[in-house]
Amino acid sequence: MVTIEQVEKELEKVVDPEIGLPITEMHLVDEIKIQDDGEVTVRYHLTAPFCPPIFAEDIGMNIRQLTAKLDGVKKVMVILHGHALANEINQRVNPGYSPSPQTTVKA
């Protein structure tokens, strides 16, 4: 089974394209959950709620691709929160994603 340490090691390779530092060094990864069935969920945020969506999506896709290649990982869910377009970005990064009531911000 994959470990949190293995996921963190891969996430060290994900670099914020605007700042040029790893997202782990910038403390942008908020949570890593690993279920017994091999599903990994990574929750992250960005440095600003209006970070360019292309960068937000790029970071999410990098998290997804690097995590998915680890032995024992069957499915990866990458959840961006705190961004103005979080739901749209999450839908693009995660095939079949639909926001849960917990991730939907109500006005």
Rosetta constraint file for C-alpha pairs under 8 A:
AtomPair CA 1 CA 36 HARMONIC 7.77 0.50
AtomPair CA 1 CA 38 HARMONIC 7.09 0.50
AtomPair CA 1 CA 71 HARMONIC 7.34 0.50
AtomPair CA 1 CA 72 HARMONIC 5.09 0.50
AtomPair CA 1 CA 73 HARMONIC 7.68 0.50
AtomPair CA 2 CA 6 HARMONIC 6.61 0.50
AtomPair CA 2 CA 7 HARMONIC 7.59 0.50
AtomPair CA 2 CA 34 HARMONIC 7.70 0.50
AtomPair CA 2 CA 38 HARMONIC 7.52 0.50
AtomPair CA 2 CA 70 HARMONIC 7.01 0.50
AtomPair CA 2 CA 71 HARMONIC 6.39 0.50
AtomPair CA 2 CA 72 HARMONIC 5.41 0.50
AtomPair CA 2 CA 73 HARMONIC 6.58 0.50
AtomPair CA 3 CA 7 HARMONIC 6.53 0.50
AtomPair CA 3 CA 34 HARMONIC 7.50 0.50
AtomPair CA 4 CA 8 HARMONIC 6.07 0.50
AtomPair CA 4 CA 32 HARMONIC 6.64 0.50
AtomPair CA 4 CA 33 HARMONIC 7.63 0.50
AtomPair CA 4 CA 34 HARMONIC 7.34 0.50
AtomPair CA 5 CA 9 HARMONIC 6.11 0.50
AtomPair CA 6 CA 10 HARMONIC 6.49 0.50
AtomPair CA 6 CA 70 HARMONIC 7.82 0.50
AtomPair CA 7 CA 11 HARMONIC 6.21 0.50
AtomPair CA 7 CA 32 HARMONIC 7.92 0.50
AtomPair CA 7 CA 67 HARMONIC 6.02 0.50
AtomPair CA 7 CA 70 HARMONIC 7.77 0.50
AtomPair CA 8 CA 12 HARMONIC 6.35 0.50
AtomPair CA 8 CA 24 HARMONIC 7.57 0.50
AtomPair CA 9 CA 13 HARMONIC 7.54 0.50
AtomPair CA 10 CA 14 HARMONIC 7.59 0.50
AtomPair CA 10 CA 66 HARMONIC 5.95 0.50
AtomPair CA 10 CA 67 HARMONIC 6.60 0.50
AtomPair CA 11 CA 22 HARMONIC 7.71 0.50
AtomPair CA 11 CA 23 HARMONIC 7.18 0.50
AtomPair CA 11 CA 24 HARMONIC 6.51 0.50
AtomPair CA 11 CA 63 HARMONIC 6.30 0.50
AtomPair CA 11 CA 66 HARMONIC 7.19 0.50
AtomPair CA 11 CA 67 HARMONIC 7.62 0.50
AtomPair CA 12 CA 22 HARMONIC 5.56 0.50
AtomPair CA 12 CA 23 HARMONIC 6.75 0.50
AtomPair CA 12 CA 24 HARMONIC 5.56 0.50
AtomPair CA 12 CA 25 HARMONIC 7.48 0.50
AtomPair CA 13 CA 22 HARMONIC 6.33 0.50
AtomPair CA 14 CA 22 HARMONIC 5.40 0.50
AtomPair CA 14 CA 23 HARMONIC 5.99 0.50
AtomPair CA 14 CA 24 HARMONIC 7.90 0.50
AtomPair CA 14 CA 59 HARMONIC 6.68 0.50
AtomPair CA 14 CA 62 HARMONIC 6.22 0.50
AtomPair CA 14 CA 63 HARMONIC 6.63 0.50
AtomPair CA 15 CA 20 HARMONIC 5.82 0.50
AtomPair CA 15 CA 21 HARMONIC 5.20 0.50
AtomPair CA 15 CA 22 HARMONIC 4.06 0.50
AtomPair CA 15 CA 23 HARMONIC 5.72 0.50
AtomPair CA 15 CA 59 HARMONIC 7.43 0.50
AtomPair CA 16 CA 20 HARMONIC 5.28 0.50
AtomPair CA 16 CA 21 HARMONIC 5.64 0.50
AtomPair CA 16 CA 22 HARMONIC 6.05 0.50
AtomPair CA 16 CA 23 HARMONIC 6.09 0.50
AtomPair CA 16 CA 55 HARMONIC 7.64 0.50
AtomPair CA 16 CA 59 HARMONIC 6.88 0.50
AtomPair CA 17 CA 21 HARMONIC 7.86 0.50
AtomPair CA 17 CA 55 HARMONIC 6.64 0.50
AtomPair CA 18 CA 55 HARMONIC 7.88 0.50
AtomPair CA 21 CA 25 HARMONIC 6.76 0.50
AtomPair CA 21 CA 26 HARMONIC 6.99 0.50
AtomPair CA 22 CA 26 HARMONIC 6.51 0.50
AtomPair CA 23 CA 27 HARMONIC 6.17 0.50
AtomPair CA 23 CA 28 HARMONIC 5.34 0.50
AtomPair CA 23 CA 29 HARMONIC 6.78 0.50
AtomPair CA 24 CA 28 HARMONIC 6.10 0.50
AtomPair CA 24 CA 29 HARMONIC 6.18 0.50
AtomPair CA 28 CA 44 HARMONIC 5.51 0.50
AtomPair CA 28 CA 45 HARMONIC 5.33 0.50
AtomPair CA 28 CA 46 HARMONIC 6.11 0.50
AtomPair CA 28 CA 47 HARMONIC 7.56 0.50
AtomPair CA 29 CA 42 HARMONIC 7.29 0.50
AtomPair CA 29 CA 43 HARMONIC 6.15 0.50
AtomPair CA 29 CA 44 HARMONIC 4.37 0.50
AtomPair CA 29 CA 45 HARMONIC 6.67 0.50
AtomPair CA 30 CA 42 HARMONIC 7.63 0.50
AtomPair CA 30 CA 43 HARMONIC 5.45 0.50
AtomPair CA 30 CA 44 HARMONIC 5.15 0.50
AtomPair CA 30 CA 45 HARMONIC 7.22 0.50
AtomPair CA 31 CA 41 HARMONIC 7.76 0.50
AtomPair CA 31 CA 42 HARMONIC 5.72 0.50
AtomPair CA 31 CA 43 HARMONIC 5.05 0.50
AtomPair CA 31 CA 44 HARMONIC 7.00 0.50
AtomPair CA 32 CA 40 HARMONIC 7.08 0.50
AtomPair CA 32 CA 41 HARMONIC 5.70 0.50
AtomPair CA 32 CA 42 HARMONIC 4.65 0.50
AtomPair CA 32 CA 43 HARMONIC 6.55 0.50
AtomPair CA 33 CA 40 HARMONIC 5.62 0.50
AtomPair CA 33 CA 41 HARMONIC 5.08 0.50
AtomPair CA 33 CA 42 HARMONIC 6.59 0.50
AtomPair CA 34 CA 38 HARMONIC 6.63 0.50
AtomPair CA 34 CA 39 HARMONIC 5.90 0.50
AtomPair CA 34 CA 40 HARMONIC 4.60 0.50
AtomPair CA 34 CA 41 HARMONIC 6.58 0.50
AtomPair CA 35 CA 39 HARMONIC 5.32 0.50
AtomPair CA 35 CA 40 HARMONIC 6.46 0.50
AtomPair CA 37 CA 74 HARMONIC 7.34 0.50
AtomPair CA 38 CA 72 HARMONIC 5.81 0.50
AtomPair CA 38 CA 73 HARMONIC 4.71 0.50
AtomPair CA 38 CA 74 HARMONIC 4.86 0.50
AtomPair CA 38 CA 75 HARMONIC 6.49 0.50
AtomPair CA 39 CA 73 HARMONIC 6.15 0.50
AtomPair CA 39 CA 74 HARMONIC 5.61 0.50
AtomPair CA 39 CA 75 HARMONIC 4.60 0.50
AtomPair CA 39 CA 76 HARMONIC 5.77 0.50
AtomPair CA 39 CA 77 HARMONIC 7.61 0.50
AtomPair CA 40 CA 67 HARMONIC 7.94 0.50
AtomPair CA 40 CA 73 HARMONIC 6.83 0.50
AtomPair CA 40 CA 74 HARMONIC 7.92 0.50
AtomPair CA 40 CA 75 HARMONIC 6.24 0.50
AtomPair CA 40 CA 76 HARMONIC 4.87 0.50
AtomPair CA 40 CA 77 HARMONIC 6.23 0.50
AtomPair CA 41 CA 76 HARMONIC 5.84 0.50
AtomPair CA 41 CA 77 HARMONIC 4.64 0.50
AtomPair CA 41 CA 78 HARMONIC 5.80 0.50
AtomPair CA 41 CA 79 HARMONIC 7.37 0.50
AtomPair CA 42 CA 63 HARMONIC 7.94 0.50
AtomPair CA 42 CA 76 HARMONIC 7.77 0.50
AtomPair CA 42 CA 77 HARMONIC 6.35 0.50
AtomPair CA 42 CA 78 HARMONIC 4.91 0.50
AtomPair CA 42 CA 79 HARMONIC 6.11 0.50
AtomPair CA 43 CA 78 HARMONIC 6.02 0.50
AtomPair CA 43 CA 79 HARMONIC 4.66 0.50
AtomPair CA 43 CA 80 HARMONIC 5.91 0.50
AtomPair CA 43 CA 81 HARMONIC 7.31 0.50
AtomPair CA 44 CA 78 HARMONIC 7.75 0.50
AtomPair CA 44 CA 79 HARMONIC 6.31 0.50
AtomPair CA 44 CA 80 HARMONIC 5.12 0.50
AtomPair CA 44 CA 81 HARMONIC 6.47 0.50
AtomPair CA 45 CA 80 HARMONIC 5.53 0.50
AtomPair CA 45 CA 81 HARMONIC 5.43 0.50
AtomPair CA 45 CA 82 HARMONIC 6.10 0.50
AtomPair CA 45 CA 83 HARMONIC 7.25 0.50
AtomPair CA 46 CA 51 HARMONIC 7.01 0.50
AtomPair CA 46 CA 56 HARMONIC 7.36 0.50
AtomPair CA 46 CA 80 HARMONIC 7.97 0.50
AtomPair CA 46 CA 82 HARMONIC 7.55 0.50
AtomPair CA 46 CA 83 HARMONIC 7.23 0.50
AtomPair CA 47 CA 51 HARMONIC 7.18 0.50
AtomPair CA 48 CA 83 HARMONIC 7.17 0.50
AtomPair CA 49 CA 82 HARMONIC 5.82 0.50
AtomPair CA 49 CA 83 HARMONIC 4.08 0.50
AtomPair CA 49 CA 84 HARMONIC 5.49 0.50
AtomPair CA 50 CA 83 HARMONIC 6.15 0.50
AtomPair CA 50 CA 84 HARMONIC 5.88 0.50
AtomPair CA 50 CA 85 HARMONIC 7.95 0.50
AtomPair CA 51 CA 55 HARMONIC 7.15 0.50
AtomPair CA 51 CA 56 HARMONIC 6.74 0.50
AtomPair CA 51 CA 83 HARMONIC 7.44 0.50
AtomPair CA 52 CA 56 HARMONIC 6.48 0.50
AtomPair CA 53 CA 57 HARMONIC 5.98 0.50
AtomPair CA 53 CA 85 HARMONIC 7.26 0.50
AtomPair CA 53 CA 89 HARMONIC 7.20 0.50
AtomPair CA 54 CA 58 HARMONIC 6.08 0.50
AtomPair CA 55 CA 59 HARMONIC 6.14 0.50
AtomPair CA 56 CA 60 HARMONIC 6.26 0.50
AtomPair CA 56 CA 89 HARMONIC 7.25 0.50
AtomPair CA 57 CA 61 HARMONIC 6.07 0.50
AtomPair CA 57 CA 89 HARMONIC 5.81 0.50
AtomPair CA 57 CA 90 HARMONIC 7.95 0.50
AtomPair CA 57 CA 92 HARMONIC 7.44 0.50
AtomPair CA 57 CA 93 HARMONIC 6.58 0.50
AtomPair CA 58 CA 62 HARMONIC 6.15 0.50
AtomPair CA 59 CA 63 HARMONIC 6.21 0.50
AtomPair CA 60 CA 64 HARMONIC 6.19 0.50
AtomPair CA 60 CA 78 HARMONIC 6.34 0.50
AtomPair CA 60 CA 79 HARMONIC 7.86 0.50
AtomPair CA 60 CA 80 HARMONIC 7.48 0.50
AtomPair CA 60 CA 90 HARMONIC 7.97 0.50
AtomPair CA 60 CA 93 HARMONIC 6.17 0.50
AtomPair CA 61 CA 65 HARMONIC 6.06 0.50
AtomPair CA 61 CA 93 HARMONIC 5.74 0.50
AtomPair CA 62 CA 66 HARMONIC 6.03 0.50
AtomPair CA 63 CA 67 HARMONIC 6.01 0.50
AtomPair CA 63 CA 78 HARMONIC 7.15 0.50
AtomPair CA 64 CA 68 HARMONIC 5.93 0.50
AtomPair CA 64 CA 76 HARMONIC 6.18 0.50
AtomPair CA 64 CA 77 HARMONIC 7.25 0.50
AtomPair CA 64 CA 78 HARMONIC 6.33 0.50
AtomPair CA 64 CA 93 HARMONIC 7.70 0.50
AtomPair CA 65 CA 69 HARMONIC 6.54 0.50
AtomPair CA 66 CA 70 HARMONIC 7.30 0.50
AtomPair CA 67 CA 73 HARMONIC 7.47 0.50
AtomPair CA 67 CA 76 HARMONIC 7.01 0.50
AtomPair CA 68 CA 73 HARMONIC 5.86 0.50
AtomPair CA 68 CA 74 HARMONIC 7.29 0.50
AtomPair CA 68 CA 75 HARMONIC 6.85 0.50
AtomPair CA 68 CA 76 HARMONIC 6.13 0.50
AtomPair CA 69 CA 73 HARMONIC 7.21 0.50
AtomPair CA 77 CA 94 HARMONIC 6.29 0.50
AtomPair CA 78 CA 90 HARMONIC 7.05 0.50
AtomPair CA 78 CA 93 HARMONIC 7.14 0.50
AtomPair CA 78 CA 94 HARMONIC 6.74 0.50
AtomPair CA 79 CA 90 HARMONIC 6.00 0.50
AtomPair CA 80 CA 86 HARMONIC 5.62 0.50
AtomPair CA 80 CA 87 HARMONIC 7.85 0.50
AtomPair CA 80 CA 89 HARMONIC 7.50 0.50
AtomPair CA 80 CA 90 HARMONIC 6.35 0.50
AtomPair CA 81 CA 86 HARMONIC 5.68 0.50
AtomPair CA 81 CA 103 HARMONIC 7.52 0.50
AtomPair CA 82 CA 86 HARMONIC 6.86 0.50
AtomPair CA 85 CA 89 HARMONIC 6.17 0.50
AtomPair CA 86 CA 90 HARMONIC 5.95 0.50
AtomPair CA 87 CA 91 HARMONIC 6.18 0.50
AtomPair CA 87 CA 99 HARMONIC 6.59 0.50
AtomPair CA 87 CA 104 HARMONIC 7.64 0.50
AtomPair CA 88 CA 92 HARMONIC 6.44 0.50
AtomPair CA 89 CA 93 HARMONIC 6.18 0.50
AtomPair CA 90 CA 94 HARMONIC 5.83 0.50
AtomPair CA 90 CA 97 HARMONIC 6.83 0.50
AtomPair CA 91 CA 95 HARMONIC 6.59 0.50
AtomPair CA 91 CA 96 HARMONIC 7.08 0.50
AtomPair CA 91 CA 97 HARMONIC 5.11 0.50
AtomPair CA 91 CA 98 HARMONIC 6.84 0.50
AtomPair CA 99 CA 103 HARMONIC 5.86 0.50
AtomPair CA 99 CA 104 HARMONIC 6.16 0.50
AtomPair CA 100 CA 104 HARMONIC 6.41 0.50
